[in-house]
Each structure stands twice: as structure tokens, then as C-alpha cells.
Amino acid sequence: MDQPTPHPVPPGPEDRTVVCARCGTRSPEGAPITWTCSVENGVREYFCHDCARANIRAIEGRLDSSWW
């Protein structure tokens, strides 16, 4: 409880590639607006449109991606 919350490091101009944490799809221009972002265990993870759509009920139920 007394530990400070780590702040994410903003991506630099050369580090804009985003990878889907579920299927590995890459987006070199950053995450499109149709992708879903989730913070699990302090790590920001992105899910592509197809993976997010296939698991929308689990996402809305706030289940960790390891469960679905």
C-alpha cells in the first residue's frame, strides 16, 4: 500500500509499434481506435479488433486476459 504507483513511460517517436497481446498482430503506427487497451498487473496490453470482439463479454466482465 505504501509503494508509489509506477507511471508508464511514454513511447518515443521510434517506438510506436503496438502488438496484440492475444494473437500477435502488429500495428506500426500505434494502436488504432478500434483496438482495446487493458492494464493487467501494472502492464498495459493492447488487443486487436478481432480479439477484442471475440472476447467482449470477458473484457466487459473485467476478467484478466489469461482467463479468456
C-alpha positions as CSV (number, residue, x, y, z in Angstrom):
1,M,0.0,0.0,0.0
2,D,2.9,2.4,0.6
3,Q,4.5,1.8,-2.7
4,P,4.3,4.5,-5.3
5,T,2.3,3.7,-8.5
6,P,4.7,3.3,-11.4
7,H,3.9,5.7,-14.3
8,P,4.2,4.3,-17.8
9,V,7.0,5.6,-19.9
10,P,5.5,7.5,-22.9
11,P,6.6,5.9,-26.2
12,G,9.3,7.7,-28.2
13,P,8.9,8.6,-31.8
14,E,10.7,5.4,-32.9
15,D,8.7,3.1,-30.6
16,R,5.1,3.3,-32.0
17,T,4.6,-0.3,-32.9
18,V,1.8,-1.9,-30.9
19,V,1.4,-5.7,-30.8
20,C,-1.9,-7.5,-29.9
21,A,-1.3,-9.4,-26.7
22,R,-3.5,-12.2,-27.8
23,C,-2.7,-13.0,-31.5
24,G,0.5,-11.0,-32.2
25,T,-1.0,-8.7,-34.9
26,R,1.3,-5.7,-35.3
27,S,0.3,-2.1,-35.9
28,P,3.4,0.0,-36.7
29,E,1.5,3.4,-36.4
30,G,0.3,2.9,-32.8
31,A,-2.9,1.4,-31.6
32,P,-5.9,2.1,-34.0
33,I,-9.0,3.4,-32.4
34,T,-10.7,0.0,-32.8
35,W,-8.2,-1.7,-30.6
36,T,-8.8,-2.2,-26.8
37,C,-6.3,-1.3,-24.1
38,S,-6.2,-3.1,-20.8
39,V,-3.9,-2.7,-17.8
40,E,-3.3,-6.1,-16.1
41,N,-0.8,-6.5,-13.2
42,G,0.5,-3.0,-13.9
43,V,1.3,-3.7,-17.6
44,R,-0.6,-2.1,-20.5
45,E,-1.7,-4.6,-23.1
46,Y,-3.5,-4.0,-26.4
47,F,-5.9,-6.3,-28.1
48,C,-6.7,-6.0,-31.8
49,H,-10.2,-5.5,-33.1
50,D,-10.8,-9.2,-33.9
51,C,-9.5,-10.5,-30.5
52,A,-11.4,-7.8,-28.6
53,R,-14.6,-8.5,-30.4
54,A,-14.3,-12.3,-29.9
55,N,-13.9,-11.8,-26.1
56,I,-16.0,-8.7,-25.5
57,R,-18.1,-10.4,-22.7
58,A,-14.9,-11.3,-20.7
59,I,-13.5,-7.9,-21.3
60,E,-16.7,-6.2,-20.0
61,G,-16.7,-8.6,-17.1
62,R,-13.2,-7.3,-16.2
63,L,-11.6,-10.8,-16.4
64,D,-7.9,-11.0,-17.0
65,S,-6.9,-12.0,-20.5
66,S,-5.2,-15.1,-19.1
67,W,-8.7,-16.3,-18.1
68,W,-10.1,-16.0,-21.7
